[in-house]
Amino acid sequence: MNPVLARTLRSLQRNILAGVITIGPLFVTWLIFSFLLGALAKAGLPAVELFAALFPGEWVNQPWLQYLLAVLLTLVVLYVVGRLTSQVIGRQALALFEGALERLPFVAKVYGSVRQLIDTMMAKKETSQRVVLIDFPIQGQKSIGFLTRTMVDSTTGQLLAAVLLPNAINPTSALLQILPIERVTETDLNMEQAMSMLMTGGAVGPDAVLFNRPEITVIEIETEASESTGV
């Protein structure tokens, strides 16, 4: 190959790779925000379209304006709901609403599972939920997971751990593994660090991690469980 052409191709390759590295994080950030804004706009758009139908006018029928109003309306509704549920009356109303949902067989299962998952993901570090490593998919290859709870084998009395294993890049999809607590290795990662590693495929994360730290002991988990239940 012609030396000049070879140098030109290598230069193009380096520059294109540098552009991908520069634009990649911005592109991923834009995709995430586009998805969130799209979801907010989709939730508030019916109310905005109803307002446009009741009060016809050229200005309110502009697509970009309807999109903006839908996002703002959804944010206002979320803020109001959050403020109400933080008050005593709001908490009581939410409890009544959840009690009504519990009477609906299928809805109760879905709502309860989603609510528990969100509460677990938003839990603080001092709770029993933590970032751990387990051998998956094969021995010696560890995956990041979230220890969500512990349980006991009804046959042998062995302490078991429920570990949620989110998929990298797309952590909304995950596997739930139930395994002996002795096979769970605790890390020094917090929730934010773990989610950053998952979202970026490991590109963003700490420079060191407790990979070979001794496994979580049964006594430690049982002590935390007793403290959380007040026993």
Secondary structure, 3 states (H helix, E strand, C coil): CCHHHHHHHHHHHHHHHHHHHHHHHHHHHHHHHHHHHHHHHHHHHHHHHHHHHHCCCCCCCCHHHHHHHHHHHHHHHHHHHHHHHHCHHHHHHHHHHHHHHCCCHHHHHHHHHHHHHHHHHCCCCCCCCEEEEEECCCCCCEEEEEEEEEEECCCCCCEEEEEEEECCCCCCCEEEEEEEHHHEEECCCCHHHHHHHHHCCCCCCCCCCCCCCCCCCHHHHHHHHHHHHCC
